[in-house]
Amino acid sequence: MAKMKVAVLISGRGSNLQALLDACADEDFPAEIVAVISNKAGAQGLERARKAGVAASFIDHTLYEEREAFEKDLDAKLKGTGAQLIALAGFMRILTPWFVDRWKDRLINIHPSLLPSFRGVHTHERALEQGVRIHGATVHYVRPDMDDGPIIGQAAVPVLPGDDAETLSARVLEAEHKLYPACLKLIAEGKARVTAERVKIDKDAAADAASLLTNPVG
Ligand code: GAR
């Protein structure tokens, strides 16, 4: 079966991108990364892409006065790659409804909290402040509202006594690196689909998805 073509958008370190690249290196994995695009010139993720032999490029959003003009160029670039799905991996630009609607149900994101808790930034600090005992990460389809949209998978991790934002974010990140490839696999195999704004997972994949996604650390 043909692999699903995926473009990954990044702004920085790219450790989630690396997890996706590593998963895609397996010849049996149902997706391939065809392009990595960053809005930051020095993003470490660009180097990771090049090392993996994936086309890596940069679009400088500061050169555009209007957000939509930037997105029109980004959209054209993405179309040129033949991507069927866009995965945001630490892409720190808010996308307009125009772009989000254009890629509806073909645009996914990873967010470092158990949504709908802790949308936005500083999720680990806020989780500690609130004293939650379980924290984690979510992969979801993108909708115009920030960190909103049908949930594909979540990974939960414990908040341990003595945690600070650094130790907690490291634990969540380790979970993210398992969660994102697992969710991409479900989508690329056609086993996760959006129906009435919820993600329906095929019955034959549900047990796997549950064991993988509930708490994939360790
Ligand atoms: C990840 O923790 C990701 O969940 C988060 O940024 C980090 C990127 O790290 N994304 C967001 O906060 C998006 N709202 P990475 O560049 O090493 O993958």
Residues whose N, C-alpha, C, O or C-beta is under 5 A from the ligand:
A	BS01	GAR	G12 R13 G14 S15 N16 L17 A89 G90 F91 I110 H111 P112 G120
